[in-house]
Amino acid sequence: MIDQITQFTKSWISNEMWVGLIGFSVIAFVGTLIAIPAILIRLPPDYFQNHHHRPWFANHHPAVRSLGLLFKNVAGIIFLLAGIAMLFLPGQGLLTMLLGILFIDFPGKHRLEQKLIQHPKILRTINTFREKAGKPPFTFT
């Protein structure tokens, strides 16, 4: 059975592609280990408490604002998809998904953020990062 799966994947994916995918996976894993704590540490402690619509690039030209919003949402989708993949692969899946959700704009975002961030394991992990960086823990209403 394993030989059949191996033969099937070799017929679709070359050895060079496997090396590239493995290399990308390692780079993405290391990148998320650095980027996720850095971003979560920079958020204010009341980010989830005083959550109101914060216009992004509000004081910029509409074209710059639109490109910024497009970039932010695309980055969020990439983080979300990477987080979903990391549920099955090595990596910080739930934290990566949370970061993706923080970037994406959609209805009901605030409720979903609250539900995810207040999960005991996630909150404990994030507040540990913040404590090591000398930042106060997140507060909620």
Sequence and secondary structure as in RCSB ss.txt:
>XXXX:A:sequence
MIDQITQFTKSWISNEMWVGLIGFSVIAFVGTLIAIPAILIRLPPDYFQNHHHRPWFANHHPAVRSLGLLFKNVA
GIIFLLAGIAMLFLPGQGLLTMLLGILFIDFPGKHRLEQKLIQHPKILRTINTFREKAGKPPFTFT
>XXXX:A:secstr
 HHHHHHHHHHHS HHHHHHHHHHHHHHHHHHHHHHHHHHHHS TTTTTS     TTTTS HHHHHHHHHHHHHH
HHHHHHHHHHHTTSSS HHHHHHHHHHH   TTHHHHHHHHHTSHHHHHHHHHHHHHTT       
